[in-house]
């Protein structure tokens, strides 16, 4: 779908969720965990574009995808009075994501009802207090799901799409800095 959109065969394909958002490194694992497969959902300008993309996949027998039309997706909002005062509460997940204001509704739809906690102890305490009504993700990627089930274990801090994109950006900045240092020292080298 993304290739067909880039080639102009499909119109109004915006990109995947992971392409449209950015997250500070300290929150990347939590947001990647909270989003899960939704990071690969395709954002379209409108419902018609999503229908066209689905038909494209169907007739090309090219698999399945989930589409998020900008004109119909509605934001979600976590309503938990007093959660901000709970020990270990970090933020609502959507508040930790940067994106163009145009995509804020998509981000709020996917992450607006998910809380982020420092660690699993804080997550469990928050979940108990609010009777397991919503998902809570920890900074290291553990989950307390609505209803009380828990998901967790070891999660690599540098294998997710958001983490890798941030690492690439950081490395590109380092390259520029080192090239500038090299250029500034070149005259002294030539003089020597």
N, C-alpha and C positions, 0 to 999 in steps of 0.2 A: 504494500500500500504506500509506504514512504517513497519507494523508488518510482512508482506510478505517479505519485504526487509531484515529485521532483522533475519528472520528465513531462509533466503537463497532461498526462493521460487521465488523471483524477484531479478534480478541482477542490480547493478549499481544505486541503489537508495541512494542518498546522504543524504537527510533530508529536512525538511521544511525551508523556508527562516528564520523564527523566531529562528530556532535552529542554524543557521549558522552565525548570526550577533550578535553584541552587541552594545549598545548605552549608553552613559553617562546619568545618571538620569535626568539631566536638559533638555535633548533632547528627552527622551523616548516618551512622549505624542505626540510631533510633528511627530516623525518617525512612531509611531503606526498609527496615523491618516493618514499620507501620504501613508503608505502601505495598510491600510485597510485589505481587505480579502487576499491580496497578501502575507501576513505574513504566510498563510497556504499553499501557492503554494509549490509543491514538486520539488526539484532540483534533476535532474538525470545526470549521467555522459554523456549521449548521447541521441540522438533522438530515437535510437532503444529501449533503456530502457524505454523511455517515452511511446512509442507505446505499448510495452509489458505491462506496468502498466495500460494503458487505456484498453487494451484487458482484463486484469485481472479484472478490475472493471466492465467492460461490462458483461463478462460471469458469474461473481459472483453476478451480480445485486447488487453491493456494493456502488453505488453512483457515483459521479463525482468528479474530481479534475483537477486542472490546473498544468501542468508540465513545468519546465524550464530546457531544456537540455543545459548543459554547452557548448556543441560543436556548438550550433546554435544561442543562445541568443546574441544579439549585444548590446553594451552599448549605452546609449542615453546621449546627452550632451546639457545642457542649453546654448543657445547662446543669451546673453543679455548684450551687451557692456555697461559698466558703472554701472551695478547693484551693484557691490561691494561698490560703493561710496554712494549708496542710504541710507538715514537714516533709521535705524531699520532693515536693511538686516543682517542676521546672516551668512548664507552659503547656498550652494546647499545641498539638503538633503543627497545626497550620501556621501558628505564629512564628515558628522557627524556620520557615521556608521563605526564600526570596523569589519573586517572580514579577513579570510585567503585570501591572494592575489588571490588565485584560483577562488574565488567567486566575485571578484571585478566587473567583467562584468555583473553579475546578478544584483548586487546592483546598478550599474550605469544604467542598463536597467530600473529598477523599480523606481529609485529615482533621476536619473541624470537630469531630466527636471523639477524638483520641487524645488522651492526656499523656504527657511525658513526665516520668519520675526519675529521680537520681539513680535509684537501685531497686532491686526486687523487694526488699523490705518495705520501702516507701510505697511501692506500687501496690503491694498486698494490703497495706494499711489504708491507702486511699480507696482501693476497691471495696474493702469491708465497709468503710464509712459510707460509701455511696451505693452499697448493696449490689455491687457487680453489674451496674447498669451500662457501663461503657468500657471500651478497651483502654488499657494503660500500657505503654511501652517504656522500657528503661533506656538509659543512655547507652548501655552495652547490648541492647537488642533482645532483652527478655520481654515476654508479653503476659499480661493478665487479661484474658478475654472477657467480654461481656458474658455473664452467666457463671464465671468463676474458673473456667479451665485455664491452664497455664501452658505456655510454650517457651522453651528456652534451651540453653546449652551454650556451646561455644560458637561465637560468630566472629569471623575475621573482620578486622577494622579497615581493610583496604581492598576488598574484593568486589564491593558493590559499585554500581554505575556512578552514583553521586560521589563516592570516595575517590574513584579513579579519575573522574573529571576534575575534581579539586586538585588531585595530585598532579595531573597533567598541567593545569593552570599554574600551579606553584613551580613546577619544573621549568615551564616556559619563562616565567619571571626570572628564575635563577640563571637561565641561559642568557637572557638579555643583560642582566647585571654583570655576568662574567665577560660577555663580549664587550661591554662598555669599559670594564677594567682593563681588558686586553688592549683595546684601542687607546686608552689613556697612557699605557706603558710602552706602546710601540715606538714613539719618538725616542725615549730613553734607550731602548734596545738598539735602535738604529744608530744613535749617537755613540753608544759604547762600541 
